[in-house]
Amino acid sequence: MSDRRPSDRDPTDGDPTDGAPTDGALGKRAPAGPRQGGHRPGRLRLRRAGPRYRPLSPLRDHLRESFWFAPLLTSVGAVLLAGLTAWADEAVVAATIAGTGSAGELMRFDTAAKSVVSSVSSAMLTFIGVVFSISLVALQMAASQFSPRVLRLYVRSRLTKATFSVCLATFLYSLLVQLSYDDETDPVKVTSVPVFSGLMAMLLVVLSMAMFVLYVQSTMRLLRVPHVIDRVATESVAVIGQYRLVPPDGDPPVELVNSLTLLHEGRSGALRDINIRRLVRLARRHDLVFHMVPRIGDFITPGTPIVQVSGGSPPRPWRIASALNVGVERTMHQDLAFGFRQLVDIAIRALSPAVNDPTTAVQAVDRIHQLLGMLVRESFGDLRFRDRYGVVRLVVPVPGWECVVDLAFTEIRICGAGQPQVTRRLTAALDDLLRITPAGRRSQLLAQRSLLERAVDEHVVDPENRAFGLAPDRQGIG
């Protein structure tokens, strides 16, 4: 989000000096010489500093959003566990008969253990239906009360998947264990008594109950607006911390030389991530500079201008397309604006006539105020990523301060102009930000302050109510 030094790093390959910010003379390069073994003499290599870039894995992201992977693993584990406990039951019976000549002592547990396992297998299927029904109700309530964008919190919940998986594994285990039952009633001829199988079934039931209690508690928390807003804000703060901005060092902008615009040839969807390592490595190999045209979160289609190549002959377009992660919806990975988008969506949905919940909108404004307060002194500009020799190879556009402020306040101001609780909180947020914002950035906040006053004037006729609606209040109205 800035012309910042943590972004001026080479996230290329596993070299220990990759990813280092440039500093003074280290950021400059000597005249280039011929390549020798992949290195260029005369260039100082940079020390590693700052956080490393981690690309968004399509496979990992798909597995986090799917409900089949974790149940599949636990089902395989249940099959293996059923075979292991069946072998243990046969082994303990054989050892008992070899030592005493009879398994009469173990036979006392046979009927009770079989009854327990049979009850577990019949009850767990109904229990799975209860867990699944609660999940569907939670998703429906979240979509109607908050925003469809926050459904990812429920879909990606590890606890939900773990609870569903453990319950399914318990059902499958108890079902498979019954296949190993021995109907022999003679203590001398019996080959298997479900001793370990019964104990394991009981342990799995206890584990399922514990997971269910935790799952219900987690679901109840996620159905409460403050916790959902806090989760979104926490993820946004993490994005800011991962790509911490610092004042620019006066480097001139990277100019386009003999540029050629390449068009997107991949699938349509939202641009969720750019594999910076791959693009920097590709640009270094061809001695180019890539200027990305879309921002993270933009919707791209085949034929959309995707990158401007400067400095030489471009690589094949499919190689650039392979470095782009395009999906159905946006993610918080590298996309700070998506955090603001979710908070604004929650606020304007709460301000709709069907919901009419200005207090929820105020809670969303609280977090928007927090995030903007973290950004007021950060430098904005295109992110520039360098290779290991300090040469800029990739330029990625990001939203500017004006775009972030407009995203944060415009829609809430329009939808909440007639709600004094919201307008008073917006006034307090703008006044606080004006106190700490550098002079060069106050114009956008002043414009929002003026538009807020105009909107209140249009919606509130009485002068006293207008004055009340524009009085700053951190709680809205008490």
Buried (B, 14 or more C-beta within 10 A) or exposed (E): BBBBBBBBBBBBEEBEBBBBBBBEEBBEBEEEEEEEEEEBEEBBBBEBBBEEBEBBBEEEBEEBBBBEBBBEEBBEBBBEBBEEBBEBBBEBBEEBBEEEEBBBEBBEBBEEBBEBBBEBBEBBEEBBEEBBEBBEEBBEBBBEBBBBBBBBBBBBBEBBBBBBBBBBBBBBBBBBBBEBBBEBEEBEEBEBBBBBBBBBBBEBBEBBEEBBEEBEEBBEEBBEBEBBBBBBBEBBBEBBEBBBBBEEBEBEEBEBEEBBEBBBBBEEBBBBBBBBBBBBBBBBEBEBBBBBBBBBBBEBEEEBEBBBBBBBEBBEBEEBBBBBBBBEBBBBBBBBBBBBBBBBBBBBBBBEEEBEBBBBBBBBBBBBBBBBBBBBEBBBBBBBBBBBBBBBBBBBBBBBBEBBBBBBBEBBBEBBBBBBBBBBBBBBBBEBBBEEBEEEBBEBBEBBBEBBBEBBBEBBEEEEEBEBBBEBBBEBBE
